[in-house]
Amino acid sequence: VLCGGYSSEREISLITGKAVWQALLNKNIDAYRVDTKNRFLNQITENDYASAWIALHGSDGEDGKIQSLLEIMDIRYTGSGPLACSLTMNKLFTKRLLLQNGFKTPDFKLVTHINQFEKVADLLKTPFVLKPCSQGSSIGVSIIENKNDFEKEFQALEKFNDWIIAESYLLYSEYTAAFLNEKILPLIKIDASHEHFYNYEAKYFSDETKYICPSGLDPRVEKRIQKRCFNACKLFAIRGWGRIDFFIDQNDEPVILEINTVPGMTTHSLVPMAASEIGIDFDQLCFDILEMSAV
């Protein structure tokens, strides 16, 4: 089980890795937990591992590099391949590909300079969202109300050495769809109304965030949205498992925020919640994802 690493999501990756490792042990799998921050290549090459369960979040596990390395080493691994990961890790590439193929996503603009507030505000109106292009777990995401907010947050985002994008701030209800073994699981509605948006704290640590599954949507609407989410997964060649986060607009259409190739697997995580709705417990889910590993 590869976890930890160097990315800004290291803390969550360690929690995911421990949970997955324990689940595999519970299923009588000879599993080992490997923190990729600690000379992990030596551990991999010195041991005859059959598969790698990738529990690395952010750039360490979702940008395609670790997948490419494992393919070179001829080691089976969980989840999507290098191309799918590299495309979905970059929110700008994701959005452009979605729009080119008829999917909705919030309006956006690439921001390259601290003096662009007026230009962005004219296009997206205030408030708008400012975020790093290739971070996950809502790390670095902020709501911009005015020029002072913009300049302060732009400077804060420069530490990520990443592209910065601005995005329309939408007030639609947020949902998530888990992809597992060529199926979309029951949708989950997210209620983080105690925050301005579904941020890092709300995702992983807040007991005030509410998750509603079944989602409460009309079954016909849910089925149609599941089909759209499935088609989006196929567009990006998502394999094995993953998750799509989206709003639902006034026309009951999904407005896709992002696609995750290595979603969290903590006690607050959404893929295990959706899987439990169809009778798959956490241990079995981790085992099933392992069974779908490929090289």
Secondary structure, DSSP 4 states (H G I P E B T S, - for coil): -EE--SSTTHHHHHHHHHHHHHHHHHTT-----EETTS-HHHHHHHS--SEE-B---THHHHSSHHHHHHHHTT-EESS--HHHHHHHHSHHHHHHHHHHTT-B---EEEE--TT-HHHHHHHH-SSEEEEETT--TTTT-EEE-SHHHHHHHHHHHGGG-S-EEEEE---SEEEEEEEETTEEPPPEEEE-TTSSSS-HHHHHT-SS-EEESS----HHHHHHHHHHHHHHHHHTT--SEEEEEEEE-TTS-EEEEEEESS---STT-HHHHHHHHTT--HHHHHHHHHHT-B-
